């Protein structure tokens, strides 16, 4: 199933097309004025070429690492270590992450059991952090790490909810939070997902894509292309950082990853500098690579942005 790393490397090192080169110039110009650190990676799925900025530097992943957890869960089901119907009881309210971070599962009754399918969908679709805690503890930090290293992604790791003896996870957790990666490594992972090479079976690859295609937080990559275009993505946000990872299935499919860190603007508002810049970058990539299908958000789109449910 897997395309060898050598073949992937050869494709990634191919010279970018002229539109990719022009795109890099435009993206770098937008990034130059950002008050903080920003890196990105854009790769074509079915043609050679890639561009990046700070592509090899580590960034905090925030919730984009949840894609890696979903991938690990599906692989463990394929390997017979788990069943999609296995259940785990929701932790007591006092042990759940905050109501804002967990959105929906925080309010479930004590004693309720949810299966792996349900936890994974909550974790990805709504980015529910209690669901993330459950899946993370279920699949384990070290198996996630081992699989990423096996993919050649040595700087990508899930760092939360580690066991008591997981000292190296805790050390990195202090620096990066929930997870760490580089723009190039995350786009490399999404390239595997897009090519259906991240799982052992076609069934696993399709389930992975179907879940990633139901993203509630869709105001960056999800809003960068016309609604008839399929977008598979996972966003992330913490005070110091914003991040977007995606596979956009247009006429010229591509994957992208964008990460910020050390943002000066740490407001939780729609006009946060990182939020605005990620939206501009995602739309620029789409319009540059698809000049015959250029897209501009319709007037009044701000009224319908995802709110997180308005939980108070």
C-alpha positions as CSV (number, residue, x, y, z in Angstrom):
1,X,0.0,0.0,0.0
2,X,2.7,2.5,0.9
3,X,4.6,4.4,-1.7
4,X,8.3,4.1,-0.7
5,X,10.0,7.0,1.1
6,X,12.5,7.2,-1.8
7,X,9.8,7.7,-4.3
8,X,8.1,10.3,-2.2
9,X,11.4,12.1,-1.7
10,X,12.1,12.1,-5.5
11,X,8.7,13.7,-6.1
12,X,9.1,16.2,-3.4
13,X,12.4,17.4,-4.6
14,X,11.2,18.0,-8.1
15,X,11.3,21.6,-9.3
16,X,8.1,23.5,-8.6
17,X,6.0,24.6,-11.6
18,X,5.9,28.3,-12.5
19,X,2.6,28.9,-10.7
20,X,4.0,27.3,-7.5
21,X,7.1,29.5,-7.7
22,X,4.8,32.5,-8.1
23,X,2.6,31.3,-5.2
24,X,5.6,31.0,-2.9
25,X,6.6,34.6,-3.7
26,X,3.1,35.8,-2.8
27,X,2.8,33.6,0.3
28,X,6.2,34.7,1.6
29,X,5.2,38.4,1.1
30,X,2.0,37.9,3.2
31,X,4.0,36.1,5.9
32,X,6.7,38.7,6.0
33,X,4.6,41.2,8.0
34,X,3.3,38.6,10.5
35,X,4.0,39.5,14.1
36,X,5.2,36.1,15.2
37,X,6.6,33.0,13.5
38,X,4.9,31.3,10.6
39,X,5.7,28.3,8.4
40,X,3.9,26.5,5.7
41,X,4.2,23.6,3.2
42,X,2.2,23.1,0.0
43,X,2.5,19.9,-2.0
44,X,0.8,18.7,-5.2
45,X,-0.8,15.3,-4.9
46,X,-0.6,14.0,-8.5
47,X,2.2,16.1,-9.9
48,X,5.7,17.0,-8.8
49,X,6.4,20.2,-6.9
50,X,6.3,21.6,-3.4
51,X,7.0,24.9,-1.7
52,X,7.6,25.8,1.9
53,X,8.7,28.4,4.4
54,X,10.4,27.3,7.7
55,X,9.3,23.8,6.6
56,X,11.8,22.0,8.8
57,X,11.1,24.0,12.0
58,X,9.1,22.5,14.9
59,X,5.8,24.2,15.7
60,X,3.1,23.4,18.3
61,X,0.4,21.5,16.5
62,X,-2.6,22.4,18.8
63,X,-5.5,20.3,17.5
64,X,-4.0,19.3,14.1
65,X,-2.3,16.4,15.9
66,X,-5.7,14.9,16.3
67,X,-5.4,13.7,12.7
68,X,-2.5,11.6,13.8
69,X,-4.6,10.1,16.7
70,X,-7.4,9.2,14.2
71,X,-4.9,7.6,11.9
72,X,-3.4,5.5,14.8
73,X,-6.9,4.4,15.9
74,X,-7.8,3.2,12.4
75,X,-4.5,1.4,12.0
76,X,-4.9,-0.3,15.4
77,X,-8.3,-1.5,14.3
78,X,-6.9,-2.8,11.1
79,X,-4.2,-4.6,13.0
80,X,-6.7,-6.3,15.3
81,X,-5.6,-4.4,18.5
82,X,-8.9,-2.5,18.8
83,X,-12.4,-2.8,17.5
84,X,-14.3,0.2,16.1
85,X,-17.1,-0.8,18.4
86,X,-15.0,-1.0,21.6
87,X,-16.4,1.3,24.3
88,X,-14.9,3.5,27.1
89,X,-16.9,5.3,29.8
90,X,-16.7,9.0,29.9
91,X,-14.5,10.2,32.8
92,X,-16.2,12.0,35.7
93,X,-17.0,15.6,35.1
94,X,-14.1,16.8,37.3
95,X,-11.6,14.9,35.0
96,X,-12.9,16.2,31.7
97,X,-11.3,19.2,29.9
98,X,-13.1,22.5,30.2
99,X,-16.6,23.0,28.7
100,X,-15.3,25.4,26.0
101,X,-12.5,23.0,25.0
102,X,-14.7,19.9,25.0
103,X,-17.8,21.6,23.6
104,X,-20.2,18.6,23.6
105,X,-18.9,15.7,25.6
106,X,-18.3,17.8,28.7
107,X,-22.1,17.8,29.2
108,X,-22.7,14.1,28.9
109,X,-24.0,12.2,31.9
110,X,-21.5,10.4,34.1
111,X,-21.5,6.7,33.3
112,X,-22.2,7.0,29.6
113,X,-20.1,4.7,27.4
114,X,-19.1,5.8,23.9
115,X,-17.4,3.5,21.3
116,X,-14.2,4.3,19.5
117,X,-16.1,5.4,16.4
118,X,-18.0,8.0,18.5
119,X,-14.9,9.3,20.3
120,X,-13.0,9.6,17.1
121,X,-15.8,11.5,15.4
122,X,-16.1,13.9,18.3
123,X,-12.4,14.4,18.4
124,X,-12.1,15.3,14.7
125,X,-15.4,16.8,13.6
126,X,-15.9,19.1,16.7
127,X,-12.3,19.0,17.9
128,X,-13.6,17.9,21.3
129,X,-10.7,17.7,23.8
130,X,-12.3,15.2,26.2
131,X,-12.7,12.9,23.2
132,X,-9.1,13.6,22.4
133,X,-8.0,12.6,25.9
134,X,-10.0,9.3,25.6
135,X,-8.6,8.4,22.2
136,X,-5.0,9.5,23.1
137,X,-5.0,7.4,26.3
138,X,-6.6,4.5,24.3
139,X,-4.1,4.3,21.5
140,X,-1.0,5.5,23.5
141,X,1.7,8.1,23.0
142,X,4.4,5.6,22.2
143,X,2.5,3.7,19.4
144,X,1.7,7.1,17.8
145,X,5.3,8.1,18.0
146,X,6.5,4.8,16.6
147,X,4.2,5.0,13.7
148,X,5.2,8.5,12.8
149,X,8.9,7.5,13.0
150,X,8.1,4.6,10.7
151,X,6.7,7.0,8.2
152,X,9.9,9.0,8.4
153,X,8.3,11.8,10.4
154,X,10.7,12.0,13.3
155,X,9.6,15.4,14.6
156,X,5.9,14.7,14.8
157,X,4.5,13.4,18.2
158,X,1.4,13.5,20.3
159,X,2.4,14.8,23.7
160,X,-0.6,14.9,26.0
161,X,-2.1,12.5,28.5
162,X,1.1,10.5,28.6
163,X,1.7,7.7,31.2
164,X,3.5,8.5,34.4
165,X,6.8,7.2,33.1
166,X,6.6,9.1,29.8
167,X,9.3,11.6,30.7
168,X,10.3,12.5,27.2
169,X,6.6,13.3,26.3
170,X,6.3,15.5,29.3
171,X,9.5,17.4,28.4
172,X,8.3,18.2,24.9
173,X,4.8,18.9,26.2
174,X,6.1,21.8,28.2
175,X,7.5,23.3,25.0
176,X,4.8,22.4,22.5
177,X,1.6,21.5,24.3
178,X,-0.7,18.8,22.8
179,X,1.7,17.9,20.0
180,X,4.6,19.0,17.8
181,X,5.4,18.7,14.1
182,X,7.0,20.6,11.2
183,X,5.1,22.0,8.2
184,X,6.9,19.7,5.9
185,X,6.3,16.6,8.0
186,X,2.6,17.3,8.4
187,X,2.1,18.0,4.7
188,X,4.0,14.7,4.1
189,X,1.5,12.9,6.3
190,X,-1.4,14.5,4.5
191,X,0.1,13.5,1.2
192,X,0.0,9.9,2.4
193,X,-3.6,10.4,3.5
194,X,-4.6,11.9,0.1
195,X,-2.9,9.0,-1.8
196,X,-4.6,6.5,0.6
197,X,-1.2,5.2,1.7
198,X,-1.5,6.0,5.5
199,X,-3.5,2.8,6.3
200,X,-3.2,-0.8,5.6
201,X,-6.5,-1.2,3.8
202,X,-8.7,0.7,1.4
203,X,-11.5,0.5,3.9
204,X,-9.4,2.2,6.6
205,X,-8.2,4.9,4.1
206,X,-11.8,5.7,3.1
207,X,-13.0,5.9,6.7
208,X,-10.1,8.3,7.5
209,X,-11.0,10.6,4.7
210,X,-14.7,10.5,5.4
211,X,-14.2,11.6,9.0
212,X,-11.7,14.3,8.0
213,X,-14.2,15.6,5.5
214,X,-16.7,16.5,8.2
215,X,-14.9,19.4,9.8
216,X,-17.1,21.8,11.9
217,X,-14.2,24.4,12.1
218,X,-14.2,25.3,8.4
219,X,-13.4,29.0,8.3
220,X,-9.8,28.7,6.9
221,X,-9.1,25.9,4.3
222,X,-12.7,24.9,4.5
223,X,-13.8,28.4,3.3
224,X,-11.0,28.8,0.8
225,X,-12.7,27.0,-2.1
226,X,-16.2,26.9,-3.6
227,X,-18.6,24.7,-1.7
228,X,-18.8,22.1,-4.4
229,X,-15.1,21.3,-3.9
230,X,-14.2,18.6,-1.3
231,X,-12.0,19.7,1.5
232,X,-10.6,17.4,4.1
233,X,-8.9,19.3,7.0
234,X,-8.1,19.6,10.6
235,X,-7.5,23.0,12.3
236,X,-5.8,23.9,15.5
237,X,-5.7,26.9,17.8
238,X,-4.1,27.9,21.1
239,X,-3.3,31.4,22.4
240,X,0.1,31.5,20.9
241,X,-0.6,29.6,17.7
242,X,-3.0,29.0,14.9
243,X,-2.7,26.0,12.4
244,X,-4.4,24.5,9.4
245,X,-3.8,21.2,7.7
246,X,-5.8,20.1,4.6
247,X,-6.2,18.1,1.5
248,X,-8.2,20.0,-1.2
249,X,-9.6,17.9,-3.9
250,X,-9.9,20.3,-6.8
251,X,-8.9,19.8,-10.4
252,X,-5.3,20.0,-9.2
253,X,-5.4,18.3,-5.8
254,X,-2.9,19.6,-3.2
255,X,-2.2,19.3,0.5
256,X,-1.1,22.2,2.8
257,X,0.0,22.8,6.3
258,X,0.3,26.2,7.9
259,X,1.6,26.8,11.5
260,X,2.2,29.9,13.5
261,X,3.9,30.3,16.9
262,X,4.8,33.1,19.3
263,X,1.9,35.3,18.0
264,X,1.8,38.8,19.4
265,X,-2.0,38.8,18.8
266,X,-3.4,36.3,21.2
267,X,-7.0,37.5,21.2
268,X,-9.8,34.9,20.7
269,X,-11.6,37.0,18.1
270,X,-12.3,36.5,14.4
271,X,-9.9,39.3,13.5
272,X,-7.0,37.7,15.3
273,X,-3.9,38.3,13.1
274,X,-3.2,34.6,12.8
275,X,-6.8,33.7,11.9
276,X,-7.0,36.4,9.2
277,X,-3.6,35.4,7.7
278,X,-4.4,31.7,7.6
279,X,-7.7,32.5,5.8
280,X,-5.8,34.6,3.2
281,X,-3.1,32.1,2.6
282,X,-5.5,29.2,2.1
283,X,-7.6,31.2,-0.3
284,X,-4.5,32.4,-2.2
285,X,-3.3,28.8,-2.7
286,X,-6.7,27.8,-4.1
287,X,-7.0,30.7,-6.5
288,X,-3.4,30.4,-7.7
289,X,-3.6,26.7,-8.4
290,X,-7.1,26.9,-9.8
291,X,-7.3,30.1,-11.9
292,X,-10.3,28.9,-13.8
293,X,-12.3,28.5,-10.6
294,X,-11.3,31.5,-8.5
295,X,-13.3,31.9,-5.4
296,X,-14.2,34.8,-3.1
297,X,-16.3,34.4,0.0
298,X,-19.8,35.9,-0.5
299,X,-20.8,39.1,1.2
300,X,-22.0,38.5,4.7
301,X,-20.1,35.3,5.3
302,X,-19.0,36.6,8.7
303,X,-22.5,36.1,10.0
304,X,-22.2,32.3,9.6
305,X,-18.7,31.5,10.9
306,X,-18.4,28.6,13.3
307,X,-19.0,29.8,16.9
308,X,-18.2,26.7,19.0
309,X,-21.9,26.5,20.0
310,X,-22.0,29.7,22.0
311,X,-21.4,27.7,25.2
312,X,-21.3,29.8,28.4
